Amino acid sequence: MVFPDDLIRRAADLVAATRGRGLLLATAESCTGGLVAALLTEVPGSSAAVERGFVTYSNTAKSEMLDVPPGLIAAEGAVSEAVARAMAQGALARSAADLAVSITGIAGPGGGSATKPVGLVHFACARRGGAVRAVERRFGDIGRGAVRLASVAQALELFEAALAP
């Protein structure tokens, strides 16, 4: 995927800020399929800031790779604040990263429901030894690619906010 210039600039700034603080990043991605990690690694020198990325598209992968309890997924649904929080915390637990962002959502065109429509995406950002911040976005049925790209931008925003003084 070719990323828009504004996202590449933001990613470069994020990588520089992370490197400057001696921190490492991890991603735990479902509906974006690794796009956040791909964007970050577009930046030269990103290996000093990006520790790893988890692509946990299936519920089994969320449980096996990030230790998200299957019972939590069954009770709340994979697209939920609780699962996004568990994914971010799991990414920290299963890596050497200092900050992790997770994304789980319904990019479409199918898969939505009345309570969880296409375009619903849950995000969480966890900092080692700190709080977890969760965000819900309802992008609407704007097309699969647009939902995924908007989700990448939101993930960057969470990382940026976590690094802000």
MODELLER restraints for C-alpha pairs under 7 A, 6 or more apart:
rsr = mdl.restraints
at = mdl.atoms
rsr.add(forms.Gaussian(group=physical.xy_distance, feature=features.Distance(at['CA:7:A'], at['CA:153:A']), mean=6.95, stdev=0.5))
rsr.add(forms.Gaussian(group=physical.xy_distance, feature=features.Distance(at['CA:8:A'], at['CA:39:A']), mean=6.86, stdev=0.5))
rsr.add(forms.Gaussian(group=physical.xy_distance, feature=features.Distance(at['CA:11:A'], at['CA:39:A']), mean=6.84, stdev=0.5))
rsr.add(forms.Gaussian(group=physical.xy_distance, feature=features.Distance(at['CA:11:A'], at['CA:40:A']), mean=5.57, stdev=0.5))
rsr.add(forms.Gaussian(group=physical.xy_distance, feature=features.Distance(at['CA:12:A'], at['CA:43:A']), mean=5.67, stdev=0.5))
rsr.add(forms.Gaussian(group=physical.xy_distance, feature=features.Distance(at['CA:14:A'], at['CA:160:A']), mean=6.55, stdev=0.5))
rsr.add(forms.Gaussian(group=physical.xy_distance, feature=features.Distance(at['CA:15:A'], at['CA:46:A']), mean=6.04, stdev=0.5))
rsr.add(forms.Gaussian(group=physical.xy_distance, feature=features.Distance(at['CA:15:A'], at['CA:49:A']), mean=5.88, stdev=0.5))
rsr.add(forms.Gaussian(group=physical.xy_distance, feature=features.Distance(at['CA:18:A'], at['CA:24:A']), mean=6.67, stdev=0.5))
rsr.add(forms.Gaussian(group=physical.xy_distance, feature=features.Distance(at['CA:18:A'], at['CA:49:A']), mean=5.92, stdev=0.5))
rsr.add(forms.Gaussian(group=physical.xy_distance, feature=features.Distance(at['CA:19:A'], at['CA:48:A']), mean=6.19, stdev=0.5))
rsr.add(forms.Gaussian(group=physical.xy_distance, feature=features.Distance(at['CA:19:A'], at['CA:49:A']), mean=5.39, stdev=0.5))
rsr.add(forms.Gaussian(group=physical.xy_distance, feature=features.Distance(at['CA:23:A'], at['CA:49:A']), mean=6.42, stdev=0.5))
rsr.add(forms.Gaussian(group=physical.xy_distance, feature=features.Distance(at['CA:23:A'], at['CA:98:A']), mean=5.86, stdev=0.5))
rsr.add(forms.Gaussian(group=physical.xy_distance, feature=features.Distance(at['CA:24:A'], at['CA:49:A']), mean=4.73, stdev=0.5))
rsr.add(forms.Gaussian(group=physical.xy_distance, feature=features.Distance(at['CA:24:A'], at['CA:50:A']), mean=5.61, stdev=0.5))
rsr.add(forms.Gaussian(group=physical.xy_distance, feature=features.Distance(at['CA:24:A'], at['CA:51:A']), mean=5.60, stdev=0.5))
rsr.add(forms.Gaussian(group=physical.xy_distance, feature=features.Distance(at['CA:24:A'], at['CA:97:A']), mean=4.60, stdev=0.5))
rsr.add(forms.Gaussian(group=physical.xy_distance, feature=features.Distance(at['CA:24:A'], at['CA:98:A']), mean=5.26, stdev=0.5))
rsr.add(forms.Gaussian(group=physical.xy_distance, feature=features.Distance(at['CA:24:A'], at['CA:99:A']), mean=6.52, stdev=0.5))
rsr.add(forms.Gaussian(group=physical.xy_distance, feature=features.Distance(at['CA:25:A'], at['CA:49:A']), mean=5.95, stdev=0.5))
rsr.add(forms.Gaussian(group=physical.xy_distance, feature=features.Distance(at['CA:25:A'], at['CA:50:A']), mean=4.78, stdev=0.5))
rsr.add(forms.Gaussian(group=physical.xy_distance, feature=features.Distance(at['CA:25:A'], at['CA:51:A']), mean=5.49, stdev=0.5))
rsr.add(forms.Gaussian(group=physical.xy_distance, feature=features.Distance(at['CA:25:A'], at['CA:97:A']), mean=5.09, stdev=0.5))
rsr.add(forms.Gaussian(group=physical.xy_distance, feature=features.Distance(at['CA:25:A'], at['CA:98:A']), mean=6.11, stdev=0.5))
rsr.add(forms.Gaussian(group=physical.xy_distance, feature=features.Distance(at['CA:25:A'], at['CA:99:A']), mean=5.04, stdev=0.5))
rsr.add(forms.Gaussian(group=physical.xy_distance, feature=features.Distance(at['CA:25:A'], at['CA:100:A']), mean=5.77, stdev=0.5))
rsr.add(forms.Gaussian(group=physical.xy_distance, feature=features.Distance(at['CA:26:A'], at['CA:50:A']), mean=6.20, stdev=0.5))
rsr.add(forms.Gaussian(group=physical.xy_distance, feature=features.Distance(at['CA:26:A'], at['CA:51:A']), mean=5.63, stdev=0.5))
rsr.add(forms.Gaussian(group=physical.xy_distance, feature=features.Distance(at['CA:26:A'], at['CA:52:A']), mean=5.00, stdev=0.5))
rsr.add(forms.Gaussian(group=physical.xy_distance, feature=features.Distance(at['CA:26:A'], at['CA:53:A']), mean=5.37, stdev=0.5))
rsr.add(forms.Gaussian(group=physical.xy_distance, feature=features.Distance(at['CA:26:A'], at['CA:91:A']), mean=6.60, stdev=0.5))
rsr.add(forms.Gaussian(group=physical.xy_distance, feature=features.Distance(at['CA:26:A'], at['CA:97:A']), mean=5.72, stdev=0.5))
rsr.add(forms.Gaussian(group=physical.xy_distance, feature=features.Distance(at['CA:26:A'], at['CA:99:A']), mean=6.32, stdev=0.5))
rsr.add(forms.Gaussian(group=physical.xy_distance, feature=features.Distance(at['CA:26:A'], at['CA:100:A']), mean=4.64, stdev=0.5))
rsr.add(forms.Gaussian(group=physical.xy_distance, feature=features.Distance(at['CA:26:A'], at['CA:101:A']), mean=6.68, stdev=0.5))
rsr.add(forms.Gaussian(group=physical.xy_distance, feature=features.Distance(at['CA:27:A'], at['CA:37:A']), mean=6.43, stdev=0.5))
rsr.add(forms.Gaussian(group=physical.xy_distance, feature=features.Distance(at['CA:27:A'], at['CA:52:A']), mean=6.73, stdev=0.5))
rsr.add(forms.Gaussian(group=physical.xy_distance, feature=features.Distance(at['CA:27:A'], at['CA:53:A']), mean=4.57, stdev=0.5))
rsr.add(forms.Gaussian(group=physical.xy_distance, feature=features.Distance(at['CA:27:A'], at['CA:54:A']), mean=5.92, stdev=0.5))
rsr.add(forms.Gaussian(group=physical.xy_distance, feature=features.Distance(at['CA:27:A'], at['CA:91:A']), mean=6.96, stdev=0.5))
rsr.add(forms.Gaussian(group=physical.xy_distance, feature=features.Distance(at['CA:27:A'], at['CA:100:A']), mean=5.43, stdev=0.5))
rsr.add(forms.Gaussian(group=physical.xy_distance, feature=features.Distance(at['CA:27:A'], at['CA:101:A']), mean=5.07, stdev=0.5))
rsr.add(forms.Gaussian(group=physical.xy_distance, feature=features.Distance(at['CA:27:A'], at['CA:102:A']), mean=5.89, stdev=0.5))
rsr.add(forms.Gaussian(group=physical.xy_distance, feature=features.Distance(at['CA:28:A'], at['CA:53:A']), mean=6.02, stdev=0.5))
rsr.add(forms.Gaussian(group=physical.xy_distance, feature=features.Distance(at['CA:28:A'], at['CA:54:A']), mean=4.66, stdev=0.5))
rsr.add(forms.Gaussian(group=physical.xy_distance, feature=features.Distance(at['CA:28:A'], at['CA:55:A']), mean=6.04, stdev=0.5))
rsr.add(forms.Gaussian(group=physical.xy_distance, feature=features.Distance(at['CA:28:A'], at['CA:56:A']), mean=6.80, stdev=0.5))
rsr.add(forms.Gaussian(group=physical.xy_distance, feature=features.Distance(at['CA:28:A'], at['CA:87:A']), mean=6.26, stdev=0.5))
rsr.add(forms.Gaussian(group=physical.xy_distance, feature=features.Distance(at['CA:28:A'], at['CA:88:A']), mean=6.40, stdev=0.5))
rsr.add(forms.Gaussian(group=physical.xy_distance, feature=features.Distance(at['CA:28:A'], at['CA:91:A']), mean=6.18, stdev=0.5))
rsr.add(forms.Gaussian(group=physical.xy_distance, feature=features.Distance(at['CA:28:A'], at['CA:101:A']), mean=6.18, stdev=0.5))
rsr.add(forms.Gaussian(group=physical.xy_distance, feature=features.Distance(at['CA:28:A'], at['CA:102:A']), mean=4.47, stdev=0.5))
rsr.add(forms.Gaussian(group=physical.xy_distance, feature=features.Distance(at['CA:28:A'], at['CA:103:A']), mean=6.46, stdev=0.5))
rsr.add(forms.Gaussian(group=physical.xy_distance, feature=features.Distance(at['CA:29:A'], at['CA:54:A']), mean=6.10, stdev=0.5))
rsr.add(forms.Gaussian(group=physical.xy_distance, feature=features.Distance(at['CA:29:A'], at['CA:55:A']), mean=4.94, stdev=0.5))
rsr.add(forms.Gaussian(group=physical.xy_distance, feature=features.Distance(at['CA:29:A'], at['CA:56:A']), mean=5.88, stdev=0.5))
rsr.add(forms.Gaussian(group=physical.xy_distance, feature=features.Distance(at['CA:29:A'], at['CA:102:A']), mean=5.58, stdev=0.5))
rsr.add(forms.Gaussian(group=physical.xy_distance, feature=features.Distance(at['CA:29:A'], at['CA:103:A']), mean=4.97, stdev=0.5))
rsr.add(forms.Gaussian(group=physical.xy_distance, feature=features.Distance(at['CA:29:A'], at['CA:104:A']), mean=6.60, stdev=0.5))
rsr.add(forms.Gaussian(group=physical.xy_distance, feature=features.Distance(at['CA:30:A'], at['CA:55:A']), mean=5.94, stdev=0.5))
rsr.add(forms.Gaussian(group=physical.xy_distance, feature=features.Distance(at['CA:30:A'], at['CA:56:A']), mean=5.12, stdev=0.5))
rsr.add(forms.Gaussian(group=physical.xy_distance, feature=features.Distance(at['CA:30:A'], at['CA:57:A']), mean=4.34, stdev=0.5))
rsr.add(forms.Gaussian(group=physical.xy_distance, feature=features.Distance(at['CA:30:A'], at['CA:103:A']), mean=5.85, stdev=0.5))
rsr.add(forms.Gaussian(group=physical.xy_distance, feature=features.Distance(at['CA:30:A'], at['CA:104:A']), mean=5.02, stdev=0.5))
rsr.add(forms.Gaussian(group=physical.xy_distance, feature=features.Distance(at['CA:31:A'], at['CA:57:A']), mean=6.56, stdev=0.5))
rsr.add(forms.Gaussian(group=physical.xy_distance, feature=features.Distance(at['CA:31:A'], at['CA:103:A']), mean=6.85, stdev=0.5))
rsr.add(forms.Gaussian(group=physical.xy_distance, feature=features.Distance(at['CA:31:A'], at['CA:104:A']), mean=5.61, stdev=0.5))
rsr.add(forms.Gaussian(group=physical.xy_distance, feature=features.Distance(at['CA:31:A'], at['CA:105:A']), mean=5.53, stdev=0.5))
rsr.add(forms.Gaussian(group=physical.xy_distance, feature=features.Distance(at['CA:31:A'], at['CA:106:A']), mean=6.58, stdev=0.5))
rsr.add(forms.Gaussian(group=physical.xy_distance, feature=features.Distance(at['CA:31:A'], at['CA:107:A']), mean=6.33, stdev=0.5))
rsr.add(forms.Gaussian(group=physical.xy_distance, feature=features.Distance(at['CA:31:A'], at['CA:148:A']), mean=6.93, stdev=0.5))
rsr.add(forms.Gaussian(group=physical.xy_distance, feature=features.Distance(at['CA:32:A'], at['CA:148:A']), mean=5.37, stdev=0.5))
rsr.add(forms.Gaussian(group=physical.xy_distance, feature=features.Distance(at['CA:33:A'], at['CA:55:A']), mean=5.64, stdev=0.5))
rsr.add(forms.Gaussian(group=physical.xy_distance, feature=features.Distance(at['CA:33:A'], at['CA:57:A']), mean=6.72, stdev=0.5))
rsr.add(forms.Gaussian(group=physical.xy_distance, feature=features.Distance(at['CA:34:A'], at['CA:53:A']), mean=6.94, stdev=0.5))
rsr.add(forms.Gaussian(group=physical.xy_distance, feature=features.Distance(at['CA:34:A'], at['CA:55:A']), mean=5.61, stdev=0.5))
rsr.add(forms.Gaussian(group=physical.xy_distance, feature=features.Distance(at['CA:35:A'], at['CA:152:A']), mean=6.78, stdev=0.5))
rsr.add(forms.Gaussian(group=physical.xy_distance, feature=features.Distance(at['CA:36:A'], at['CA:152:A']), mean=5.49, stdev=0.5))
rsr.add(forms.Gaussian(group=physical.xy_distance, feature=features.Distance(at['CA:37:A'], at['CA:53:A']), mean=5.85, stdev=0.5))
rsr.add(forms.Gaussian(group=physical.xy_distance, feature=features.Distance(at['CA:40:A'], at['CA:46:A']), mean=6.61, stdev=0.5))
rsr.add(forms.Gaussian(group=physical.xy_distance, feature=features.Distance(at['CA:51:A'], at['CA:96:A']), mean=6.84, stdev=0.5))
rsr.add(forms.Gaussian(group=physical.xy_distance, feature=features.Distance(at['CA:51:A'], at['CA:97:A']), mean=5.88, stdev=0.5))
rsr.add(forms.Gaussian(group=physical.xy_distance, feature=features.Distance(at['CA:56:A'], at['CA:62:A']), mean=5.13, stdev=0.5))
rsr.add(forms.Gaussian(group=physical.xy_distance, feature=features.Distance(at['CA:59:A'], at['CA:78:A']), mean=6.81, stdev=0.5))
rsr.add(forms.Gaussian(group=physical.xy_distance, feature=features.Distance(at['CA:62:A'], at['CA:68:A']), mean=5.65, stdev=0.5))
rsr.add(forms.Gaussian(group=physical.xy_distance, feature=features.Distance(at['CA:63:A'], at['CA:69:A']), mean=5.85, stdev=0.5))
rsr.add(forms.Gaussian(group=physical.xy_distance, feature=features.Distance(at['CA:63:A'], at['CA:70:A']), mean=6.19, stdev=0.5))
rsr.add(forms.Gaussian(group=physical.xy_distance, feature=features.Distance(at['CA:66:A'], at['CA:87:A']), mean=5.92, stdev=0.5))
rsr.add(forms.Gaussian(group=physical.xy_distance, feature=features.Distance(at['CA:66:A'], at['CA:90:A']), mean=4.39, stdev=0.5))
rsr.add(forms.Gaussian(group=physical.xy_distance, feature=features.Distance(at['CA:66:A'], at['CA:91:A']), mean=5.84, stdev=0.5))
rsr.add(forms.Gaussian(group=physical.xy_distance, feature=features.Distance(at['CA:66:A'], at['CA:94:A']), mean=6.78, stdev=0.5))
rsr.add(forms.Gaussian(group=physical.xy_distance, feature=features.Distance(at['CA:67:A'], at['CA:90:A']), mean=5.89, stdev=0.5))
rsr.add(forms.Gaussian(group=physical.xy_distance, feature=features.Distance(at['CA:68:A'], at['CA:86:A']), mean=5.72, stdev=0.5))
rsr.add(forms.Gaussian(group=physical.xy_distance, feature=features.Distance(at['CA:68:A'], at['CA:87:A']), mean=6.31, stdev=0.5))
rsr.add(forms.Gaussian(group=physical.xy_distance, feature=features.Distance(at['CA:68:A'], at['CA:90:A']), mean=6.94, stdev=0.5))
rsr.add(forms.Gaussian(group=physical.xy_distance, feature=features.Distance(at['CA:73:A'], at['CA:83:A']), mean=6.54, stdev=0.5))
rsr.add(forms.Gaussian(group=physical.xy_distance, feature=features.Distance(at['CA:76:A'], at['CA:82:A']), mean=7.00, stdev=0.5))
rsr.add(forms.Gaussian(group=physical.xy_distance, feature=features.Distance(at['CA:78:A'], at['CA:104:A']), mean=6.97, stdev=0.5))
rsr.add(forms.Gaussian(group=physical.xy_distance, feature=features.Distance(at['CA:79:A'], at['CA:104:A']), mean=5.40, stdev=0.5))
rsr.add(forms.Gaussian(group=physical.xy_distance, feature=features.Distance(at['CA:79:A'], at['CA:105:A']), mean=5.16, stdev=0.5))
rsr.add(forms.Gaussian(group=physical.xy_distance, feature=features.Distance(at['CA:79:A'], at['CA:121:A']), mean=6.91, stdev=0.5))
rsr.add(forms.Gaussian(group=physical.xy_distance, feature=features.Distance(at['CA:79:A'], at['CA:122:A']), mean=6.48, stdev=0.5))
rsr.add(forms.Gaussian(group=physical.xy_distance, feature=features.Distance(at['CA:80:A'], at['CA:122:A']), mean=6.02, stdev=0.5))
rsr.add(forms.Gaussian(group=physical.xy_distance, feature=features.Distance(at['CA:81:A'], at['CA:122:A']), mean=5.72, stdev=0.5))
rsr.add(forms.Gaussian(group=physical.xy_distance, feature=features.Distance(at['CA:81:A'], at['CA:134:A']), mean=6.59, stdev=0.5))
rsr.add(forms.Gaussian(group=physical.xy_distance, feature=features.Distance(at['CA:84:A'], at['CA:102:A']), mean=5.77, stdev=0.5))
rsr.add(forms.Gaussian(group=physical.xy_distance, feature=features.Distance(at['CA:84:A'], at['CA:103:A']), mean=6.26, stdev=0.5))
rsr.add(forms.Gaussian(group=physical.xy_distance, feature=features.Distance(at['CA:84:A'], at['CA:104:A']), mean=6.23, stdev=0.5))
rsr.add(forms.Gaussian(group=physical.xy_distance, feature=features.Distance(at['CA:84:A'], at['CA:122:A']), mean=6.05, stdev=0.5))
rsr.add(forms.Gaussian(group=physical.xy_distance, feature=features.Distance(at['CA:84:A'], at['CA:123:A']), mean=5.62, stdev=0.5))
rsr.add(forms.Gaussian(group=physical.xy_distance, feature=features.Distance(at['CA:84:A'], at['CA:124:A']), mean=5.43, stdev=0.5))
rsr.add(forms.Gaussian(group=physical.xy_distance, feature=features.Distance(at['CA:85:A'], at['CA:124:A']), mean=5.30, stdev=0.5))
rsr.add(forms.Gaussian(group=physical.xy_distance, feature=features.Distance(at['CA:85:A'], at['CA:132:A']), mean=6.80, stdev=0.5))
rsr.add(forms.Gaussian(group=physical.xy_distance, feature=features.Distance(at['CA:85:A'], at['CA:134:A']), mean=6.73, stdev=0.5))
rsr.add(forms.Gaussian(group=physical.xy_distance, feature=features.Distance(at['CA:87:A'], at['CA:102:A']), mean=5.86, stdev=0.5))
rsr.add(forms.Gaussian(group=physical.xy_distance, feature=features.Distance(at['CA:88:A'], at['CA:100:A']), mean=5.48, stdev=0.5))
rsr.add(forms.Gaussian(group=physical.xy_distance, feature=features.Distance(at['CA:88:A'], at['CA:101:A']), mean=5.55, stdev=0.5))
rsr.add(forms.Gaussian(group=physical.xy_distance, feature=features.Distance(at['CA:88:A'], at['CA:102:A']), mean=5.00, stdev=0.5))
rsr.add(forms.Gaussian(group=physical.xy_distance, feature=features.Distance(at['CA:88:A'], at['CA:124:A']), mean=6.02, stdev=0.5))
rsr.add(forms.Gaussian(group=physical.xy_distance, feature=features.Distance(at['CA:88:A'], at['CA:125:A']), mean=6.05, stdev=0.5))
rsr.add(forms.Gaussian(group=physical.xy_distance, feature=features.Distance(at['CA:88:A'], at['CA:126:A']), mean=5.59, stdev=0.5))
rsr.add(forms.Gaussian(group=physical.xy_distance, feature=features.Distance(at['CA:89:A'], at['CA:126:A']), mean=6.03, stdev=0.5))
rsr.add(forms.Gaussian(group=physical.xy_distance, feature=features.Distance(at['CA:91:A'], at['CA:100:A']), mean=6.23, stdev=0.5))
rsr.add(forms.Gaussian(group=physical.xy_distance, feature=features.Distance(at['CA:92:A'], at['CA:98:A']), mean=6.91, stdev=0.5))
rsr.add(forms.Gaussian(group=physical.xy_distance, feature=features.Distance(at['CA:92:A'], at['CA:99:A']), mean=6.99, stdev=0.5))
rsr.add(forms.Gaussian(group=physical.xy_distance, feature=features.Distance(at['CA:92:A'], at['CA:100:A']), mean=6.15, stdev=0.5))
rsr.add(forms.Gaussian(group=physical.xy_distance, feature=features.Distance(at['CA:92:A'], at['CA:128:A']), mean=6.78, stdev=0.5))
rsr.add(forms.Gaussian(group=physical.xy_distance, feature=features.Distance(at['CA:98:A'], at['CA:127:A']), mean=5.76, stdev=0.5))
rsr.add(forms.Gaussian(group=physical.xy_distance, feature=features.Distance(at['CA:98:A'], at['CA:128:A']), mean=5.14, stdev=0.5))
rsr.add(forms.Gaussian(group=physical.xy_distance, feature=features.Distance(at['CA:99:A'], at['CA:126:A']), mean=5.69, stdev=0.5))
rsr.add(forms.Gaussian(group=physical.xy_distance, feature=features.Distance(at['CA:99:A'], at['CA:127:A']), mean=4.55, stdev=0.5))
rsr.add(forms.Gaussian(group=physical.xy_distance, feature=features.Distance(at['CA:99:A'], at['CA:128:A']), mean=6.36, stdev=0.5))
rsr.add(forms.Gaussian(group=physical.xy_distance, feature=features.Distance(at['CA:100:A'], at['CA:125:A']), mean=5.54, stdev=0.5))
rsr.add(forms.Gaussian(group=physical.xy_distance, feature=features.Distance(at['CA:100:A'], at['CA:126:A']), mean=5.26, stdev=0.5))
rsr.add(forms.Gaussian(group=physical.xy_distance, feature=features.Distance(at['CA:100:A'], at['CA:127:A']), mean=6.60, stdev=0.5))
rsr.add(forms.Gaussian(group=physical.xy_distance, feature=features.Distance(at['CA:101:A'], at['CA:124:A']), mean=5.58, stdev=0.5))
rsr.add(forms.Gaussian(group=physical.xy_distance, feature=features.Distance(at['CA:101:A'], at['CA:125:A']), mean=4.36, stdev=0.5))
rsr.add(forms.Gaussian(group=physical.xy_distance, feature=features.Distance(at['CA:101:A'], at['CA:126:A']), mean=6.50, stdev=0.5))
rsr.add(forms.Gaussian(group=physical.xy_distance, feature=features.Distance(at['CA:101:A'], at['CA:155:A']), mean=6.46, stdev=0.5))
rsr.add(forms.Gaussian(group=physical.xy_distance, feature=features.Distance(at['CA:102:A'], at['CA:123:A']), mean=5.40, stdev=0.5))
rsr.add(forms.Gaussian(group=physical.xy_distance, feature=features.Distance(at['CA:102:A'], at['CA:124:A']), mean=5.20, stdev=0.5))
rsr.add(forms.Gaussian(group=physical.xy_distance, feature=features.Distance(at['CA:102:A'], at['CA:125:A']), mean=6.47, stdev=0.5))
rsr.add(forms.Gaussian(group=physical.xy_distance, feature=features.Distance(at['CA:103:A'], at['CA:121:A']), mean=6.94, stdev=0.5))
rsr.add(forms.Gaussian(group=physical.xy_distance, feature=features.Distance(at['CA:103:A'], at['CA:122:A']), mean=5.86, stdev=0.5))
rsr.add(forms.Gaussian(group=physical.xy_distance, feature=features.Distance(at['CA:103:A'], at['CA:123:A']), mean=4.67, stdev=0.5))
rsr.add(forms.Gaussian(group=physical.xy_distance, feature=features.Distance(at['CA:103:A'], at['CA:124:A']), mean=6.92, stdev=0.5))
rsr.add(forms.Gaussian(group=physical.xy_distance, feature=features.Distance(at['CA:104:A'], at['CA:121:A']), mean=5.73, stdev=0.5))
rsr.add(forms.Gaussian(group=physical.xy_distance, feature=features.Distance(at['CA:104:A'], at['CA:122:A']), mean=5.37, stdev=0.5))
rsr.add(forms.Gaussian(group=physical.xy_distance, feature=features.Distance(at['CA:104:A'], at['CA:123:A']), mean=6.60, stdev=0.5))
rsr.add(forms.Gaussian(group=physical.xy_distance, feature=features.Distance(at['CA:105:A'], at['CA:120:A']), mean=5.59, stdev=0.5))
rsr.add(forms.Gaussian(group=physical.xy_distance, feature=features.Distance(at['CA:105:A'], at['CA:121:A']), mean=3.91, stdev=0.5))
rsr.add(forms.Gaussian(group=physical.xy_distance, feature=features.Distance(at['CA:105:A'], at['CA:122:A']), mean=5.94, stdev=0.5))
rsr.add(forms.Gaussian(group=physical.xy_distance, feature=features.Distance(at['CA:106:A'], at['CA:112:A']), mean=6.52, stdev=0.5))
rsr.add(forms.Gaussian(group=physical.xy_distance, feature=features.Distance(at['CA:106:A'], at['CA:118:A']), mean=5.17, stdev=0.5))
rsr.add(forms.Gaussian(group=physical.xy_distance, feature=features.Distance(at['CA:106:A'], at['CA:119:A']), mean=5.54, stdev=0.5))
rsr.add(forms.Gaussian(group=physical.xy_distance, feature=features.Distance(at['CA:106:A'], at['CA:120:A']), mean=5.65, stdev=0.5))
rsr.add(forms.Gaussian(group=physical.xy_distance, feature=features.Distance(at['CA:106:A'], at['CA:121:A']), mean=6.29, stdev=0.5))
rsr.add(forms.Gaussian(group=physical.xy_distance, feature=features.Distance(at['CA:107:A'], at['CA:118:A']), mean=5.93, stdev=0.5))
rsr.add(forms.Gaussian(group=physical.xy_distance, feature=features.Distance(at['CA:107:A'], at['CA:119:A']), mean=5.45, stdev=0.5))
rsr.add(forms.Gaussian(group=physical.xy_distance, feature=features.Distance(at['CA:107:A'], at['CA:144:A']), mean=4.87, stdev=0.5))
rsr.add(forms.Gaussian(group=physical.xy_distance, feature=features.Distance(at['CA:107:A'], at['CA:147:A']), mean=5.56, stdev=0.5))
rsr.add(forms.Gaussian(group=physical.xy_distance, feature=features.Distance(at['CA:107:A'], at['CA:148:A']), mean=6.43, stdev=0.5))
rsr.add(forms.Gaussian(group=physical.xy_distance, feature=features.Distance(at['CA:108:A'], at['CA:118:A']), mean=5.32, stdev=0.5))
rsr.add(forms.Gaussian(group=physical.xy_distance, feature=features.Distance(at['CA:108:A'], at['CA:119:A']), mean=6.93, stdev=0.5))
rsr.add(forms.Gaussian(group=physical.xy_distance, feature=features.Distance(at['CA:108:A'], at['CA:143:A']), mean=6.78, stdev=0.5))
rsr.add(forms.Gaussian(group=physical.xy_distance, feature=features.Distance(at['CA:108:A'], at['CA:144:A']), mean=5.28, stdev=0.5))
rsr.add(forms.Gaussian(group=physical.xy_distance, feature=features.Distance(at['CA:109:A'], at['CA:118:A']), mean=6.82, stdev=0.5))
rsr.add(forms.Gaussian(group=physical.xy_distance, feature=features.Distance(at['CA:109:A'], at['CA:143:A']), mean=6.66, stdev=0.5))
rsr.add(forms.Gaussian(group=physical.xy_distance, feature=features.Distance(at['CA:109:A'], at['CA:144:A']), mean=6.20, stdev=0.5))
rsr.add(forms.Gaussian(group=physical.xy_distance, feature=features.Distance(at['CA:110:A'], at['CA:118:A']), mean=6.97, stdev=0.5))
rsr.add(forms.Gaussian(group=physical.xy_distance, feature=features.Distance(at['CA:111:A'], at['CA:118:A']), mean=6.78, stdev=0.5))
rsr.add(forms.Gaussian(group=physical.xy_distance, feature=features.Distance(at['CA:112:A'], at['CA:118:A']), mean=4.63, stdev=0.5))
rsr.add(forms.Gaussian(group=physical.xy_distance, feature=features.Distance(at['CA:118:A'], at['CA:140:A']), mean=6.16, stdev=0.5))
rsr.add(forms.Gaussian(group=physical.xy_distance, feature=features.Distance(at['CA:118:A'], at['CA:141:A']), mean=5.45, stdev=0.5))
rsr.add(forms.Gaussian(group=physical.xy_distance, feature=features.Distance(at['CA:119:A'], at['CA:138:A']), mean=5.40, stdev=0.5))
rsr.add(forms.Gaussian(group=physical.xy_distance, feature=features.Distance(at['CA:119:A'], at['CA:139:A']), mean=4.72, stdev=0.5))
rsr.add(forms.Gaussian(group=physical.xy_distance, feature=features.Distance(at['CA:119:A'], at['CA:140:A']), mean=4.44, stdev=0.5))
rsr.add(forms.Gaussian(group=physical.xy_distance, feature=features.Distance(at['CA:119:A'], at['CA:141:A']), mean=5.43, stdev=0.5))
rsr.add(forms.Gaussian(group=physical.xy_distance, feature=features.Distance(at['CA:119:A'], at['CA:147:A']), mean=6.03, stdev=0.5))
rsr.add(forms.Gaussian(group=physical.xy_distance, feature=features.Distance(at['CA:120:A'], at['CA:137:A']), mean=5.86, stdev=0.5))
rsr.add(forms.Gaussian(group=physical.xy_distance, feature=features.Distance(at['CA:120:A'], at['CA:138:A']), mean=4.48, stdev=0.5))
rsr.add(forms.Gaussian(group=physical.xy_distance, feature=features.Distance(at['CA:120:A'], at['CA:139:A']), mean=6.32, stdev=0.5))
rsr.add(forms.Gaussian(group=physical.xy_distance, feature=features.Distance(at['CA:121:A'], at['CA:136:A']), mean=5.95, stdev=0.5))
rsr.add(forms.Gaussian(group=physical.xy_distance, feature=features.Distance(at['CA:121:A'], at['CA:137:A']), mean=5.33, stdev=0.5))
rsr.add(forms.Gaussian(group=physical.xy_distance, feature=features.Distance(at['CA:121:A'], at['CA:138:A']), mean=6.40, stdev=0.5))
rsr.add(forms.Gaussian(group=physical.xy_distance, feature=features.Distance(at['CA:122:A'], at['CA:135:A']), mean=5.95, stdev=0.5))
rsr.add(forms.Gaussian(group=physical.xy_distance, feature=features.Distance(at['CA:122:A'], at['CA:136:A']), mean=4.63, stdev=0.5))
rsr.add(forms.Gaussian(group=physical.xy_distance, feature=features.Distance(at['CA:122:A'], at['CA:137:A']), mean=6.43, stdev=0.5))
rsr.add(forms.Gaussian(group=physical.xy_distance, feature=features.Distance(at['CA:123:A'], at['CA:134:A']), mean=5.59, stdev=0.5))
rsr.add(forms.Gaussian(group=physical.xy_distance, feature=features.Distance(at['CA:123:A'], at['CA:135:A']), mean=5.12, stdev=0.5))
rsr.add(forms.Gaussian(group=physical.xy_distance, feature=features.Distance(at['CA:123:A'], at['CA:136:A']), mean=6.29, stdev=0.5))
rsr.add(forms.Gaussian(group=physical.xy_distance, feature=features.Distance(at['CA:124:A'], at['CA:132:A']), mean=6.57, stdev=0.5))
rsr.add(forms.Gaussian(group=physical.xy_distance, feature=features.Distance(at['CA:124:A'], at['CA:133:A']), mean=5.45, stdev=0.5))
rsr.add(forms.Gaussian(group=physical.xy_distance, feature=features.Distance(at['CA:124:A'], at['CA:134:A']), mean=4.20, stdev=0.5))
rsr.add(forms.Gaussian(group=physical.xy_distance, feature=features.Distance(at['CA:124:A'], at['CA:135:A']), mean=6.21, stdev=0.5))
rsr.add(forms.Gaussian(group=physical.xy_distance, feature=features.Distance(at['CA:125:A'], at['CA:132:A']), mean=5.57, stdev=0.5))
rsr.add(forms.Gaussian(group=physical.xy_distance, feature=features.Distance(at['CA:125:A'], at['CA:133:A']), mean=5.26, stdev=0.5))
rsr.add(forms.Gaussian(group=physical.xy_distance, feature=features.Distance(at['CA:125:A'], at['CA:134:A']), mean=6.50, stdev=0.5))
rsr.add(forms.Gaussian(group=physical.xy_distance, feature=features.Distance(at['CA:125:A'], at['CA:158:A']), mean=6.26, stdev=0.5))
rsr.add(forms.Gaussian(group=physical.xy_distance, feature=features.Distance(at['CA:126:A'], at['CA:132:A']), mean=4.42, stdev=0.5))
rsr.add(forms.Gaussian(group=physical.xy_distance, feature=features.Distance(at['CA:126:A'], at['CA:133:A']), mean=6.59, stdev=0.5))
rsr.add(forms.Gaussian(group=physical.xy_distance, feature=features.Distance(at['CA:139:A'], at['CA:147:A']), mean=6.42, stdev=0.5))
